[in-house]
């Protein structure tokens, strides 16, 4: 623990505790707002008249732990943007006897932790915004904004003399959740490395009750894009898409089917033919097609085994029968304006089956093309699942693009990177291709 000292304000005689170590130069009285020079016999340098204390949950003297280091909050400075006076933020000076000074910035409930850094490329002030990116400690920082601000309020201890109205110029570089802030005051330039911190954990670290913890509002460029559930779904979705692609590739080759009958039927030449089914793997596909819907609607199809009907289909009804010839399931009929219908049936036994296709009205002129395939796989459910996943991924992309668009909207840079996850795009395009291939090939 560091030693603390107490002095009396030379103007109002209020007791003032000194918490911030040997580099502190001034202390501003919390009662009369006098700025006192600690290096010149407690001379009063200025007075912050009509200045109101920041409405934040942090108070001078609070202690908390950040990244395993114990800090004491010893002072606060409020800045106001010169271009946008409604924009204000509060910078709290932190002190650790072992690690020195740091800053905790509060802006509309968003919290960032900053420490001074000497690791910055030797660039002139005007060169910084012109660089597309600047590498510091292995991270690529992009220029975000350049602005000026003036001091409107000071309280507690500071390591320099701060007066009301003092102006500083700032350049912000970002690589969320980290940032570099360059600050120019007169001829001196200092660099600070910042990190966006979760407010709930930081409030708890400083012992602030939950009912006094304000919720963050507005946009903060250092807050990283974070949609945990959506990001988890995206990761799972990409893996699932990979598996779906592999399965669909396999089905395109192994489950493409083998044609066992291809013929033509007319109202004058009905079909009554025995077909041999050699495999029970996958499905039996029966495709009926015609030039006109009326032709297709004039036929009925029956598939029998051992003189017992197993399947019957016409424009009005579809039935699946069990081994005893009793209706096991009723299917929906095809649309009356359809020119093609494909029926898929699961066959449990190989052997010879009887296929009968007869006209409902023999006098009506009509022709029909018939194709029967065995060992046909259907990827319909995979397609539905793939479409669902693609929808989730597209929603995730839109959400991420909105975040990037918000960065652009608030940035002084000409353009900000809107790069997408190329891996995600690749899998979306690939699965879309296989969906198209599956639909195109029936």
C-alpha positions in Angstrom: 0.0 0.0 0.0 1.2 3.6 -0.7 1.4 6.2 1.9 -1.2 9.0 1.9 -0.9 12.5 3.0 -3.4 15.2 3.9 -3.2 18.9 3.3 -5.6 21.8 3.7 -7.0 23.7 0.8 -5.4 27.2 1.0 -8.7 28.7 -0.1 -11.5 26.9 1.8 -9.4 24.9 4.4 -11.0 21.7 3.3 -8.9 18.6 4.0 -7.4 17.1 0.9 -5.9 13.6 0.7 -2.9 13.0 -1.5 -3.1 9.5 -3.0 -1.1 9.7 -6.2 2.6 9.4 -5.5 5.6 11.7 -6.2 4.7 12.7 -9.8 1.6 14.5 -8.9 1.8 18.2 -9.6 -1.6 19.6 -8.9 -4.7 18.8 -6.9 -8.1 20.3 -7.5 -10.2 20.8 -4.4 -13.5 19.0 -4.5 -15.2 21.7 -2.5 -14.1 25.1 -4.0 -12.7 23.8 -7.3 -9.4 25.5 -6.8 -6.4 24.1 -8.7 -3.5 23.9 -6.2 0.2 23.7 -7.3 1.8 21.1 -5.0 5.3 22.2 -6.2 4.9 25.9 -5.4 3.8 26.2 -1.8 0.2 25.2 -2.6 -0.3 28.2 -4.8 -3.8 28.5 -6.3 -3.4 28.3 -10.1 -7.0 28.7 -11.2 -10.6 27.9 -10.1 -13.1 25.8 -12.0 -16.2 28.0 -11.5 -19.6 26.7 -12.2 -18.2 23.3 -13.1 -20.4 20.3 -12.2 -19.0 16.9 -11.2 -19.3 14.2 -13.8 -22.4 12.0 -13.5 -20.6 8.7 -13.4 -20.5 5.8 -10.8 -16.8 6.4 -10.2 -15.5 8.6 -7.3 -12.0 9.7 -6.3 -10.5 7.4 -3.8 -12.1 4.2 -5.2 -9.9 1.2 -5.4 -10.1 -1.6 -7.9 -8.2 -4.3 -9.8 -7.5 -4.2 -13.5 -5.5 -7.0 -15.2 -4.3 -8.1 -11.7 -3.0 -4.7 -10.7 -4.5 -2.8 -7.8 -5.2 0.9 -8.7 -6.5 3.9 -6.8 -8.6 6.4 -8.6 -6.9 9.8 -7.8 -8.2 12.3 -10.3 -10.6 13.1 -13.2 -10.5 15.3 -16.3 -13.6 16.0 -18.4 -13.1 16.7 -22.1 -15.5 18.3 -24.5 -15.3 18.0 -28.3 -14.8 21.4 -29.9 -16.6 20.4 -33.1 -19.4 18.6 -31.3 -20.0 20.2 -27.9 -22.5 17.5 -26.9 -19.7 14.9 -27.0 -18.1 14.6 -23.6 -16.0 12.0 -21.9 -14.3 11.6 -18.5 -10.8 10.4 -18.0 -9.9 9.1 -14.5 -6.3 9.0 -13.5 -5.3 5.7 -11.8 -2.3 5.1 -9.6 -0.5 2.0 -8.5 2.6 2.2 -6.2 4.2 -0.6 -8.3 3.0 0.1 -11.8 2.6 3.8 -11.8 -0.2 5.7 -13.7 -2.9 4.7 -16.0 -6.2 6.0 -17.3 -9.8 4.8 -17.2 -12.0 6.5 -19.7 -15.8 6.7 -19.2 -17.9 7.7 -22.2 -21.7 7.0 -22.2 -21.2 3.9 -20.1 -18.3 2.5 -22.2 -15.0 1.9 -20.4 -11.5 1.8 -21.8 -8.2 1.3 -20.0 -5.1 3.2 -21.2 -1.5 3.3 -20.4 1.2 5.5 -21.9 3.4 3.7 -24.6 6.6 4.7 -26.1 6.4 2.0 -28.9 5.2 4.0 -31.9 6.8 4.5 -35.3 8.7 7.8 -35.8 6.0 9.6 -37.7 5.1 13.3 -38.0 1.7 14.3 -36.6 0.4 15.0 -40.1 1.6 11.6 -41.4 -0.4 9.5 -39.0 -3.8 9.9 -40.6 -2.3 9.2 -44.1 -1.1 5.7 -43.3 -3.5 2.9 -44.2 -2.3 1.0 -41.1 0.3 1.3 -38.4 1.9 -1.7 -36.7 2.4 -1.4 -33.0 3.3 -4.5 -30.9 2.4 -6.8 -33.7 -1.1 -5.4 -34.2 -2.3 -3.5 -37.3 -4.0 -0.3 -36.2 -6.1 1.7 -38.7 -6.7 5.4 -38.6 -10.2 6.2 -37.2 -10.6 9.8 -36.3 -8.9 13.1 -35.7 -10.4 15.8 -33.5 -9.8 18.6 -30.9 -11.2 18.8 -27.3 -11.0 21.2 -24.4 -11.0 20.6 -20.7 -14.2 21.5 -18.9 -13.8 20.0 -15.5 -10.9 18.8 -13.2 -11.0 17.2 -9.8 -8.4 15.4 -7.7 -4.7 14.9 -8.4 -3.0 15.1 -11.8 0.5 14.8 -13.0 0.4 18.0 -14.9 -1.2 21.4 -14.6 -4.7 21.3 -16.2 -6.7 24.5 -16.7 -10.2 25.0 -17.9 -10.3 25.6 -21.6 -7.0 23.9 -22.3 -7.1 22.4 -25.8 -5.5 19.2 -27.1 -5.5 17.5 -30.4 -6.2 13.8 -30.7 -5.7 11.1 -33.4 -7.3 7.7 -32.7 -6.2 4.4 -34.3 -8.2 1.3 -33.7 -7.8 -2.5 -33.8 -10.8 -3.5 -31.6 -10.7 -4.1 -28.7 -7.4 -2.2 -28.7 -6.6 1.3 -29.8 -3.8 3.8 -30.0 -4.5 7.5 -29.1 -2.0 10.2 -30.0 -2.4 13.3 -28.0 -0.8 16.6 -28.9 -0.6 19.4 -26.3 1.4 22.5 -27.4 4.5 20.9 -28.9 4.4 17.6 -26.9 3.0 14.4 -28.4 2.2 11.4 -26.2 0.9 8.0 -27.2 -1.5 5.8 -25.2 -2.5 2.2 -25.8 -6.1 1.6 -24.9 -8.2 -1.5 -24.4 -12.0 -1.8 -24.3 -13.1 -3.5 -21.1 -16.4 -5.1 -20.2 -18.2 -2.6 -18.0 -19.9 -5.1 -15.7 -16.6 -6.7 -14.6 -14.9 -3.3 -14.1 -17.8 -2.0 -12.0 -17.6 -5.1 -9.9 -13.8 -4.7 -9.5 -14.3 -1.2 -8.1 -17.1 -2.3 -5.8 -19.9 -0.4 -7.5 -23.3 -1.8 -6.7 -25.3 -3.2 -9.6 -28.1 -0.7 -9.2 -25.6 2.1 -9.7 -24.1 0.6 -12.9 -25.3 2.5 -15.9 -25.8 0.7 -19.2 -23.6 1.6 -22.1 -25.3 3.5 -24.9 -24.2 4.7 -28.3 -21.4 3.4 -30.4 -17.8 2.9 -29.3 -15.2 2.1 -32.0 -13.1 0.0 -29.6 -16.0 -2.3 -28.7 -15.3 -5.4 -30.8 -18.1 -7.0 -32.8 -19.6 -9.6 -30.5 -22.6 -11.7 -31.1 -21.7 -14.9 -29.2 -24.8 -17.0 -30.1 -24.6 -15.9 -33.8 -20.8 -16.5 -33.9 -21.3 -20.0 -32.4 -24.0 -20.7 -34.9 -21.8 -19.5 -37.7 -18.9 -21.8 -36.7 -21.2 -24.8 -36.3 -22.9 -23.8 -39.6 -19.7 -23.7 -41.6 -18.7 -27.2 -40.3 -22.1 -28.5 -41.1 -22.0 -27.0 -44.6 -18.7 -28.8 -45.1 -20.3 -32.1 -44.1 -23.4 -31.4 -46.3 -21.2 -30.7 -49.3 -19.3 -34.0 -48.8 -22.6 -35.9 -48.4 -24.1 -34.3 -51.5 -21.0 -35.0 -53.5 -21.2 -38.6 -52.5 -24.9 -38.8 -53.3 -24.4 -37.2 -56.7 -22.1 -40.2 -57.6 -23.4 -43.2 -55.5 -27.1 -42.3 -55.4 -27.7 -41.1 -58.9 -29.6 -44.3 -59.6 -29.8 -47.0 -62.3 -32.5 -47.0 -64.9 -34.4 -50.3 -65.1 -37.2 -49.2 -67.4 -37.7 -46.5 -69.9 -40.7 -46.6 -72.2 -43.7 -44.8 -73.5 -47.4 -45.4 -72.8 -50.5 -44.2 -74.6 -54.3 -44.5 -74.1 -54.2 -47.2 -76.8 -51.1 -49.0 -75.5 -51.3 -49.3 -71.7 -48.4 -50.8 -69.8 -48.4 -54.1 -67.9 -44.8 -55.2 -67.4 -42.7 -57.1 -65.0 -39.6 -55.2 -63.7 -36.7 -56.6 -61.7 -35.5 -54.6 -58.7 -32.0 -55.6 -57.8 -31.3 -53.4 -54.8 -33.1 -52.1 -51.7 -30.5 -49.4 -51.2 -32.0 -45.8 -51.3 -35.2 -45.4 -53.2 -37.2 -46.5 -56.2 -37.9 -43.4 -58.4 -40.9 -43.6 -60.8 -41.1 -40.6 -63.2 -44.1 -39.9 -65.4 -44.0 -37.0 -67.9 -46.1 -35.8 -70.8 -46.4 -32.9 -73.2 -49.7 -31.7 -71.7 -51.2 -31.8 -68.1 -54.3 -33.5 -69.5 -52.3 -36.4 -70.8 -50.6 -36.9 -67.4 -54.0 -36.7 -65.6 -55.4 -39.5 -67.7 -53.2 -42.2 -66.3 -53.0 -44.3 -63.1 -50.0 -46.3 -61.9 -50.0 -49.4 -59.8 -46.9 -51.3 -58.5 -47.6 -54.9 -57.3 -45.5 -57.7 -55.8 -46.7 -61.3 -55.6 -50.1 -60.2 -57.0 -50.6 -57.7 -54.1 -50.6 -54.0 -54.8 -47.9 -52.0 -53.0 -48.4 -48.6 -54.5 -51.0 -46.8 -56.5 -51.0 -43.2 -57.9 -53.3 -41.1 -60.0 -54.3 -37.4 -60.3 -56.7 -37.8 -57.3 -54.9 -40.1 -54.8 -51.8 -41.9 -53.8 -51.7 -44.9 -51.6 -48.9 -47.1 -50.1 -50.1 -50.6 -49.1 -48.6 -53.0 -46.7 -47.8 -56.7 -47.4 -51.5 -57.6 -46.8 -52.7 -55.1 -49.4 -54.2 -52.8 -46.7 -53.6 -49.0 -47.2 -50.7 -48.0 -44.9 -50.4 -44.4 -45.9 -52.3 -41.9 -48.1 -50.3 -39.5 -50.2 -51.2 -36.2 -51.7 -51.9 -36.1 -55.4 -50.0 -34.1 -58.0 -51.1 -30.7 -59.2 -53.6 -30.8 -62.1 -51.5 -28.5 -64.2 -48.3 -30.5 -63.8 -46.6 -32.1 -66.8 -44.3 -34.3 -64.7 -44.5 -36.2 -61.5 -41.8 -38.2 -59.6 -42.8 -40.7 -57.0 -40.2 -42.1 -54.6 -40.8 -45.4 -52.9 -38.8 -47.4 -50.4 -38.5 -51.0 -51.5 -37.7 -53.6 -48.8 -37.3 -56.7 -50.9 -35.6 -57.3 -54.2 -37.2 -59.4 -56.9 -39.8 -59.2 -59.7 -42.6 -56.6 -59.5 -45.5 -55.9 -61.7 -45.9 -52.3 -63.0 -49.3 -51.4 -64.5 -50.1 -48.0 -66.1 -53.5 -47.7 -67.6 -55.6 -44.7 -68.9 -58.6 -43.6 -66.8 -60.5 -42.7 -70.0 -59.3 -45.0 -72.8 -61.1 -42.8 -75.4 -59.0 -39.7 -74.6 -55.9 -39.3 -76.7 -52.9 -39.2 -74.4 -49.3 -40.3 -74.3 -46.9 -40.7 -71.3 -43.2 -41.2 -70.9 -42.2 -43.5 -68.1 -38.8 -43.9 -66.5 -38.1 -46.2 -63.5 -34.8 -46.0 -61.5 -33.6 -47.9 -58.6 -31.0 -46.9 -56.0 -31.9 -43.2 -56.1 -31.0 -40.9 -53.2 -32.9 -37.8 -52.3 -31.0 -34.9 -50.8 -34.1 -32.8 -50.1 -33.6 -32.7 -46.3 -30.0 -31.8 -46.8 -31.0 -29.0 -49.1 -33.5 -27.7 -46.5 -30.8 -27.8 -43.8 -28.3 -26.2 -46.1 -30.7 -23.4 -46.9 -31.4 -22.8 -43.2 -27.7 -22.6 -42.5 -27.1 -20.3 -45.5 -29.8 -18.1 -44.1 -28.1 -18.0 -40.7 -24.7 -17.2 -42.3 -26.2 -14.5 -44.5 -27.8 -12.9 -41.4 -24.5 -13.1 -39.6 -22.8 -11.4 -42.5 -25.4 -8.6 -42.6 -25.0 -8.1 -38.9 -21.2 -7.8 -39.3 -21.6 -5.5 -42.2 -23.9 -3.2 -40.2 -21.2 -3.1 -37.5 -18.6 -2.2 -40.2 -20.9 0.4 -41.7 -21.3 2.0 -38.2 -17.5 2.2 -38.0 -17.5 3.9 -41.4 -20.2 6.3 -40.4 -18.3 7.5 -37.3 -14.8 7.4 -38.8 -12.9 10.3 -40.4 -11.2 7.8 -42.7 -12.2 7.9 -46.4 -13.1 4.2 -46.3 -12.9 1.5 -43.7 -12.3 -2.2 -44.5 -15.5 -4.1 -45.1 -13.7 -7.4 -45.7 -15.8 -10.4 -45.1 -14.9 -13.9 -43.9 -13.7 -15.4 -47.2 -14.0 -18.9 -45.8 -17.7 -18.3 -45.0 -18.3 -16.9 -48.5 -16.6 -19.9 -50.1 -18.8 -22.4 -48.3 -22.0 -20.4 -49.0 -21.1 -20.3 -52.7 -20.2 -24.0 -52.8 -23.3 -25.2 -51.1 -25.4 -22.9 -53.3 -23.8 -24.5 -56.3 -24.7 -28.0 -55.0 -28.2 -27.0 -54.2 -28.6 -25.7 -57.8 -27.0 -28.9 -59.1 -29.4 -31.0 -57.1 -32.4 -29.1 -58.2 -31.3 -28.9 -61.8 -30.8 -32.7 -62.0 -34.1 -33.4 -60.3 
